[in-house]
């Protein structure tokens, strides 16, 4: 991962094509606009179409939420931080995550763009349907999973731009800033440090 180039809220041009360049900018509310209706629809299906019990829905919802935290960790550590050896691979890496490390406070590139989030969400939905072999079981689990993603995206934006004296928030902010400015090979959790603790990728000087 290359060294940080900027700590300002500024952008670098990613594409020569002006249309593609503009598509690379995503307002932080965009994931909410796209995926809150998905969460609500899945919960509606769970309650009124599949008529699942409230305890079953809550259990699967929490399971999906927790599973997101592991997914977030795996994607960040093994996919977003994988640096291919080829020039084309390096270009893809820069577009998907490298640009964020070089311009970490670029407020227009802090949430996942729909061109990536929608295909990923769709892939996970069909994976869950395959694993559970049931759309009824998938609905509340997927609702929790997507809610976890939304919490991650909103928290990620907040960690870079929100000022707060909340102790939990400050602890997560310190954890994430160390990932950016001290050691990009550790600290892959954004919404939680749990999996960094489990897989021993916390920072030596940050153990709490």
C-alpha contacts under 8 A as a table, 3 or more apart, distances in Angstrom:
res1	aa1	res2	aa2	distance
1	X	81	X	7.59
1	X	83	X	7.84
1	X	98	X	6.96
1	X	101	X	7.56
1	X	184	X	7.06
2	X	98	X	7.66
2	X	101	X	7.47
2	X	102	X	6.98
3	X	101	X	7.59
3	X	102	X	6.56
4	X	7	X	7.60
4	X	101	X	5.96
4	X	102	X	4.39
4	X	103	X	6.73
4	X	104	X	7.69
4	X	180	X	7.61
4	X	181	X	7.09
5	X	102	X	5.04
5	X	103	X	6.38
6	X	10	X	7.78
6	X	102	X	6.36
6	X	103	X	5.29
6	X	104	X	7.32
6	X	105	X	7.87
7	X	103	X	6.56
7	X	104	X	6.58
7	X	105	X	5.95
8	X	103	X	7.52
8	X	105	X	5.93
8	X	106	X	7.14
9	X	103	X	7.73
9	X	105	X	4.90
9	X	106	X	4.55
9	X	107	X	6.11
10	X	103	X	7.03
10	X	105	X	7.12
10	X	106	X	5.08
10	X	107	X	7.64
11	X	103	X	6.78
11	X	106	X	5.71
11	X	108	X	7.78
12	X	103	X	7.73
13	X	16	X	7.50
13	X	21	X	6.75
14	X	21	X	6.10
14	X	24	X	7.70
14	X	95	X	7.11
15	X	18	X	6.98
15	X	20	X	6.17
15	X	21	X	5.05
16	X	20	X	7.88
16	X	21	X	7.04
17	X	20	X	5.47
17	X	21	X	6.11
18	X	21	X	4.92
18	X	22	X	6.19
19	X	22	X	5.27
19	X	23	X	6.32
20	X	23	X	4.97
20	X	24	X	6.42
21	X	24	X	5.30
21	X	25	X	7.36
22	X	25	X	5.59
23	X	26	X	7.24
24	X	109	X	7.16
24	X	113	X	7.07
25	X	108	X	5.04
25	X	109	X	5.65
25	X	113	X	7.71
26	X	30	X	6.68
26	X	108	X	5.32
26	X	109	X	5.90
26	X	110	X	7.71
26	X	111	X	6.76
26	X	112	X	7.67
26	X	113	X	6.01
27	X	30	X	5.56
27	X	107	X	7.86
27	X	108	X	5.77
27	X	109	X	7.77
27	X	111	X	7.61
28	X	31	X	6.93
28	X	107	X	7.83
28	X	108	X	7.29
28	X	110	X	7.10
28	X	111	X	5.88
28	X	153	X	7.91
28	X	154	X	7.14
28	X	157	X	7.09
29	X	32	X	5.31
29	X	33	X	6.42
30	X	33	X	5.14
30	X	34	X	6.29
31	X	34	X	5.15
31	X	35	X	5.77
31	X	36	X	7.81
31	X	111	X	7.56
31	X	112	X	7.63
31	X	114	X	7.44
31	X	150	X	6.77
31	X	153	X	7.74
32	X	35	X	5.37
32	X	36	X	5.28
32	X	150	X	6.84
33	X	36	X	6.17
33	X	37	X	7.34
34	X	37	X	6.65
34	X	38	X	7.36
35	X	38	X	4.88
35	X	39	X	6.34
35	X	146	X	7.18
35	X	150	X	7.68
36	X	39	X	5.14
36	X	40	X	6.26
36	X	147	X	7.76
37	X	40	X	5.05
37	X	41	X	5.95
38	X	41	X	5.10
38	X	42	X	6.15
38	X	143	X	7.31
39	X	42	X	5.24
39	X	43	X	6.30
39	X	142	X	7.69
39	X	143	X	4.59
39	X	144	X	7.55
39	X	146	X	6.67
39	X	147	X	6.78
40	X	43	X	5.14
40	X	44	X	6.04
40	X	143	X	7.52
41	X	44	X	4.91
41	X	45	X	6.09
42	X	45	X	5.06
42	X	46	X	6.12
42	X	139	X	4.92
42	X	140	X	6.09
42	X	142	X	7.36
42	X	143	X	5.74
43	X	46	X	4.91
43	X	47	X	6.20
43	X	139	X	6.78
43	X	140	X	5.88
43	X	143	X	6.63
44	X	47	X	5.29
44	X	48	X	5.78
44	X	49	X	7.23
45	X	48	X	5.53
45	X	49	X	4.76
45	X	50	X	6.01
45	X	51	X	7.85
45	X	136	X	7.80
45	X	139	X	6.90
46	X	49	X	6.10
46	X	50	X	5.11
46	X	51	X	5.98
46	X	52	X	5.79
46	X	57	X	6.99
46	X	136	X	6.43
46	X	139	X	6.01
46	X	140	X	6.12
47	X	50	X	6.16
47	X	51	X	4.74
47	X	52	X	5.74
47	X	53	X	7.59
47	X	54	X	7.71
48	X	51	X	5.24
50	X	136	X	5.77
52	X	56	X	6.49
52	X	57	X	6.47
52	X	136	X	7.86
53	X	56	X	5.20
53	X	57	X	6.27
54	X	57	X	5.08
54	X	58	X	6.12
55	X	58	X	5.08
55	X	59	X	6.03
56	X	59	X	5.17
56	X	60	X	6.19
57	X	60	X	5.31
57	X	61	X	5.91
57	X	140	X	5.58
57	X	141	X	7.81
58	X	61	X	5.00
58	X	62	X	6.09
58	X	140	X	7.62
59	X	62	X	5.32
59	X	63	X	6.13
60	X	63	X	4.82
60	X	64	X	6.11
60	X	137	X	7.54
60	X	140	X	5.68
60	X	141	X	4.69
60	X	144	X	7.43
61	X	64	X	5.17
61	X	65	X	6.23
61	X	140	X	5.01
61	X	141	X	4.68
61	X	142	X	7.30
61	X	143	X	6.26
61	X	144	X	4.26
61	X	145	X	7.35
62	X	65	X	4.95
62	X	66	X	6.14
62	X	141	X	7.44
62	X	144	X	5.98
63	X	66	X	5.19
63	X	67	X	6.03
63	X	141	X	6.37
63	X	144	X	7.07
63	X	145	X	7.87
64	X	67	X	4.97
64	X	68	X	6.19
64	X	140	X	7.70
64	X	141	X	4.48
64	X	142	X	5.99
64	X	143	X	7.12
64	X	144	X	4.47
64	X	145	X	4.18
64	X	146	X	7.88
64	X	148	X	7.67
65	X	68	X	5.26
65	X	69	X	7.01
65	X	141	X	7.64
65	X	144	X	4.42
65	X	145	X	4.59
65	X	146	X	7.47
65	X	147	X	6.61
65	X	148	X	4.89
66	X	69	X	5.41
66	X	70	X	7.07
66	X	145	X	7.47
66	X	148	X	7.51
67	X	70	X	5.32
67	X	71	X	6.27
67	X	145	X	6.65
68	X	71	X	4.86
68	X	72	X	5.90
68	X	145	X	5.20
68	X	146	X	7.65
68	X	148	X	5.59
68	X	149	X	6.54
69	X	72	X	5.07
69	X	73	X	6.31
69	X	148	X	7.10
69	X	189	X	7.73
69	X	191	X	7.15
69	X	192	X	6.94
69	X	195	X	7.76
70	X	73	X	5.12
70	X	74	X	6.21
70	X	195	X	6.70
71	X	74	X	5.13
71	X	75	X	5.98
72	X	75	X	5.32
72	X	76	X	6.03
72	X	149	X	7.87
72	X	189	X	7.00
72	X	190	X	7.87
73	X	76	X	5.26
73	X	77	X	5.96
73	X	188	X	5.72
73	X	189	X	5.32
73	X	190	X	7.92
73	X	195	X	6.77
73	X	196	X	7.86
74	X	77	X	5.26
74	X	78	X	5.66
74	X	79	X	7.23
75	X	78	X	5.64
75	X	79	X	4.93
75	X	80	X	6.12
76	X	79	X	5.86
76	X	80	X	4.90
76	X	81	X	6.29
76	X	188	X	5.98
76	X	189	X	7.74
77	X	80	X	6.29
77	X	81	X	5.50
77	X	82	X	7.58
77	X	188	X	5.80
78	X	81	X	5.79
78	X	82	X	5.72
79	X	82	X	5.24
80	X	93	X	7.03
80	X	96	X	6.90
80	X	97	X	5.71
81	X	93	X	7.82
81	X	97	X	7.38
82	X	93	X	7.44
83	X	89	X	7.18
83	X	90	X	6.21
83	X	93	X	6.28
84	X	87	X	7.99
84	X	89	X	4.89
84	X	90	X	5.68
84	X	93	X	7.50
85	X	89	X	6.55
85	X	90	X	6.77
86	X	89	X	5.04
86	X	90	X	6.15
87	X	90	X	5.10
87	X	91	X	6.22
88	X	91	X	5.04
88	X	92	X	6.33
89	X	92	X	5.12
89	X	93	X	6.13
90	X	93	X	4.97
90	X	94	X	6.12
91	X	94	X	5.12
91	X	95	X	6.30
92	X	95	X	5.13
92	X	96	X	6.15
93	X	96	X	5.25
93	X	97	X	5.88
93	X	98	X	5.80
94	X	97	X	5.52
94	X	98	X	3.88
94	X	99	X	5.21
95	X	98	X	6.35
95	X	99	X	6.04
96	X	99	X	7.25
97	X	100	X	5.36
97	X	101	X	6.90
98	X	101	X	5.26
98	X	102	X	6.44
99	X	102	X	5.09
99	X	103	X	5.91
99	X	104	X	7.64
100	X	103	X	5.09
100	X	104	X	4.72
100	X	105	X	7.77
100	X	106	X	7.50
100	X	109	X	7.18
100	X	110	X	7.36
101	X	104	X	5.10
101	X	180	X	6.37
103	X	106	X	5.66
104	X	110	X	7.79
104	X	160	X	7.68
104	X	180	X	7.50
105	X	110	X	7.61
105	X	160	X	6.01
105	X	161	X	7.49
106	X	109	X	5.64
106	X	110	X	6.62
107	X	110	X	5.64
107	X	157	X	7.40
107	X	161	X	7.80
108	X	111	X	7.82
109	X	112	X	7.53
109	X	113	X	7.93
110	X	153	X	7.67
110	X	156	X	6.98
110	X	157	X	5.71
111	X	153	X	5.39
111	X	154	X	7.53
111	X	156	X	7.40
111	X	157	X	6.83
112	X	116	X	6.71
112	X	117	X	6.01
112	X	153	X	7.13
113	X	116	X	5.59
113	X	117	X	6.08
114	X	117	X	4.81
114	X	118	X	5.39
115	X	118	X	6.18
115	X	119	X	6.97
116	X	119	X	5.78
116	X	120	X	6.23
117	X	120	X	5.15
117	X	121	X	5.94
118	X	121	X	5.12
118	X	122	X	6.09
119	X	122	X	5.07
119	X	123	X	6.09
120	X	123	X	5.11
120	X	124	X	6.22
121	X	124	X	5.17
121	X	125	X	6.14
121	X	146	X	7.69
122	X	125	X	5.08
122	X	126	X	6.41
123	X	126	X	5.43
123	X	127	X	6.13
124	X	127	X	4.87
124	X	128	X	6.09
125	X	128	X	5.20
125	X	129	X	6.29
125	X	138	X	7.50
125	X	142	X	6.60
126	X	129	X	4.95
126	X	130	X	6.13
127	X	130	X	5.09
127	X	131	X	6.16
128	X	131	X	4.99
128	X	132	X	5.87
128	X	133	X	7.81
128	X	138	X	5.96
128	X	142	X	7.68
129	X	132	X	5.33
129	X	133	X	5.26
129	X	134	X	5.59
129	X	135	X	5.67
129	X	138	X	5.76
130	X	133	X	4.99
130	X	134	X	7.53
132	X	135	X	7.73
132	X	137	X	6.59
132	X	138	X	6.65
134	X	137	X	5.43
134	X	138	X	6.23
135	X	138	X	4.87
135	X	139	X	6.05
136	X	139	X	5.49
136	X	140	X	7.70
137	X	140	X	6.48
137	X	141	X	6.73
138	X	141	X	5.16
138	X	142	X	5.69
139	X	142	X	5.30
139	X	143	X	6.18
140	X	143	X	4.92
140	X	144	X	6.32
141	X	144	X	5.26
141	X	145	X	6.17
142	X	145	X	4.81
142	X	146	X	6.02
143	X	146	X	5.32
143	X	147	X	6.06
144	X	147	X	4.96
144	X	148	X	6.12
145	X	148	X	5.10
145	X	149	X	6.45
146	X	149	X	4.90
146	X	150	X	6.24
147	X	150	X	5.06
147	X	151	X	6.22
148	X	151	X	5.11
148	X	152	X	6.18
149	X	152	X	4.99
149	X	153	X	6.23
150	X	153	X	5.14
150	X	154	X	6.10
151	X	154	X	5.27
151	X	155	X	5.84
151	X	191	X	7.29
152	X	155	X	5.15
152	X	156	X	5.89
152	X	190	X	6.77
152	X	191	X	5.25
153	X	156	X	5.09
153	X	157	X	6.36
154	X	157	X	5.24
154	X	158	X	6.22
155	X	158	X	4.85
155	X	159	X	5.99
155	X	190	X	7.75
155	X	191	X	6.60
156	X	159	X	5.20
156	X	160	X	6.69
156	X	190	X	6.65
156	X	191	X	7.45
157	X	160	X	5.48
157	X	161	X	6.24
157	X	162	X	7.67
158	X	161	X	5.07
158	X	162	X	4.57
158	X	163	X	7.94
159	X	162	X	6.04
159	X	169	X	7.74
159	X	172	X	7.66
159	X	173	X	5.28
159	X	176	X	7.61
160	X	173	X	7.78
164	X	169	X	7.16
164	X	170	X	7.25
165	X	169	X	7.50
165	X	170	X	6.67
166	X	169	X	5.29
166	X	170	X	6.10
167	X	170	X	5.11
167	X	171	X	6.12
168	X	171	X	5.13
168	X	172	X	6.36
169	X	172	X	5.22
169	X	173	X	6.03
170	X	173	X	4.88
170	X	174	X	6.05
171	X	174	X	5.22
171	X	175	X	6.25
172	X	175	X	4.97
172	X	176	X	6.16
172	X	190	X	7.13
172	X	191	X	7.50
172	X	192	X	7.32
172	X	193	X	7.53
173	X	176	X	5.16
173	X	177	X	5.99
174	X	177	X	5.13
174	X	178	X	6.10
175	X	178	X	5.37
175	X	179	X	6.55
175	X	187	X	6.45
175	X	193	X	7.93
175	X	206	X	7.39
176	X	179	X	5.03
176	X	180	X	6.50
176	X	187	X	6.64
176	X	188	X	7.86
176	X	189	X	7.77
176	X	190	X	6.38
177	X	180	X	5.00
177	X	181	X	5.93
177	X	182	X	7.67
178	X	181	X	5.18
178	X	182	X	4.80
178	X	183	X	6.12
178	X	184	X	7.66
178	X	187	X	7.49
178	X	203	X	8.00
179	X	182	X	5.91
179	X	183	X	5.05
179	X	184	X	4.61
179	X	185	X	7.30
179	X	186	X	6.22
179	X	187	X	5.37
179	X	188	X	7.25
180	X	183	X	6.64
180	X	184	X	5.78
181	X	184	X	7.40
183	X	186	X	5.98
183	X	187	X	7.86
183	X	203	X	7.92
184	X	187	X	7.17
185	X	188	X	7.95
185	X	201	X	7.86
186	X	196	X	7.75
186	X	201	X	4.84
186	X	202	X	5.87
186	X	203	X	6.44
187	X	190	X	7.89
187	X	193	X	7.45
187	X	196	X	6.14
187	X	201	X	5.81
187	X	202	X	5.32
187	X	203	X	6.71
188	X	193	X	7.93
188	X	196	X	6.60
188	X	201	X	7.48
189	X	192	X	5.35
189	X	193	X	5.15
189	X	194	X	7.45
189	X	195	X	6.74
189	X	196	X	6.22
190	X	193	X	6.96
192	X	195	X	7.41
193	X	196	X	5.27
193	X	197	X	6.37
193	X	202	X	7.78
194	X	197	X	5.24
194	X	198	X	6.31
195	X	198	X	4.77
195	X	199	X	5.91
195	X	200	X	7.97
196	X	199	X	5.28
196	X	200	X	5.51
196	X	201	X	4.67
196	X	202	X	5.27
197	X	200	X	4.97
197	X	201	X	6.39
197	X	202	X	5.93
198	X	201	X	7.96
202	X	206	X	6.83
202	X	207	X	6.83
203	X	206	X	5.06
203	X	207	X	6.76
204	X	207	X	6.55
